[in-house]
Amino acid sequence: MIKVTKLNGKSFMINSLFIETIEAFPDTTITLTNGRKYVVRESEKDVAILIKEYYQSIGLMGGRLLEERDHEE
């Protein structure tokens, strides 16, 4: 689960395993696999970082691999 913030300032947790897309319209919109959409204050990049950190914390991604990719960008 990642913590994000609605436009009204209220934070909530979302299961990042169900995120299908993250887009900016210009507000960041997260679409889940069930079609539900959430508009959040965080940028696309910030949401992606939160997802990577979550995946690392549960062992779905190794930290070393992410470090190598960050250096390539």
C-alpha positions as semicolon CSV with decimal commas, in nm:
position;residue;x (nm);y (nm);z (nm)
1;M;0,000;0,000;0,000
2;I;0,116;0,352;-0,077
3;K;-0,001;0,673;0,086
4;V;-0,121;0,947;-0,151
5;T;-0,312;1,273;-0,106
6;K;-0,644;1,379;-0,257
7;L;-0,673;1,731;-0,397
8;N;-0,869;1,833;-0,085
9;G;-0,565;1,747;0,130
10;K;-0,690;1,420;0,277
11;S;-0,446;1,132;0,253
12;F;-0,542;0,772;0,185
13;M;-0,379;0,439;0,115
14;I;-0,404;0,267;-0,221
15;N;-0,295;-0,084;-0,315
16;S;-0,025;-0,025;-0,573
17;L;-0,054;-0,381;-0,703
18;F;-0,383;-0,280;-0,866
19;I;-0,255;0,036;-1,038
20;E;-0,289;0,009;-1,414
21;T;-0,190;0,361;-1,524
22;I;-0,065;0,691;-1,383
23;E;-0,132;0,997;-1,599
24;A;-0,123;1,376;-1,568
25;F;-0,425;1,566;-1,706
26;P;-0,257;1,802;-1,561
27;D;-0,353;1,659;-1,219
28;T;-0,211;1,316;-1,153
29;T;-0,477;1,051;-1,215
30;I;-0,429;0,693;-1,097
31;T;-0,642;0,430;-1,273
32;L;-0,683;0,090;-1,109
33;T;-0,736;-0,239;-1,289
34;N;-1,106;-0,227;-1,193
35;G;-1,149;0,108;-1,372
36;R;-1,169;0,330;-1,062
37;K;-0,982;0,657;-1,091
38;Y;-0,821;0,869;-0,821
39;V;-0,688;1,222;-0,865
40;V;-0,396;1,295;-0,633
41;R;-0,161;1,581;-0,547
42;E;0,158;1,381;-0,597
43;S;0,330;1,397;-0,936
44;E;0,355;1,096;-1,167
45;K;0,722;1,065;-1,076
46;D;0,649;1,076;-0,701
47;V;0,383;0,806;-0,732
48;A;0,624;0,589;-0,933
49;I;0,888;0,631;-0,660
50;L;0,635;0,534;-0,391
51;I;0,543;0,223;-0,591
52;K;0,909;0,122;-0,634
53;E;0,974;0,170;-0,263
54;Y;0,668;-0,041;-0,179
55;Y;0,774;-0,319;-0,416
56;Q;1,121;-0,317;-0,259
57;S;0,974;-0,335;0,092
58;I;0,779;-0,653;0,008
59;G;1,061;-0,810;-0,193
60;L;0,916;-0,777;-0,545
61;M;1,208;-0,564;-0,666
62;G;1,568;-0,565;-0,559
63;G;1,719;-0,235;-0,447
64;R;2,038;-0,288;-0,642
65;L;1,853;-0,325;-0,973
66;L;1,667;0,000;-0,911
67;E;1,990;0,185;-0,830
68;E;2,141;0,067;-1,160
69;R;1,834;0,185;-1,356
70;D;1,837;0,525;-1,182
71;H;2,198;0,578;-1,289
72;E;2,111;0,492;-1,650
73;E;1,843;0,764;-1,665
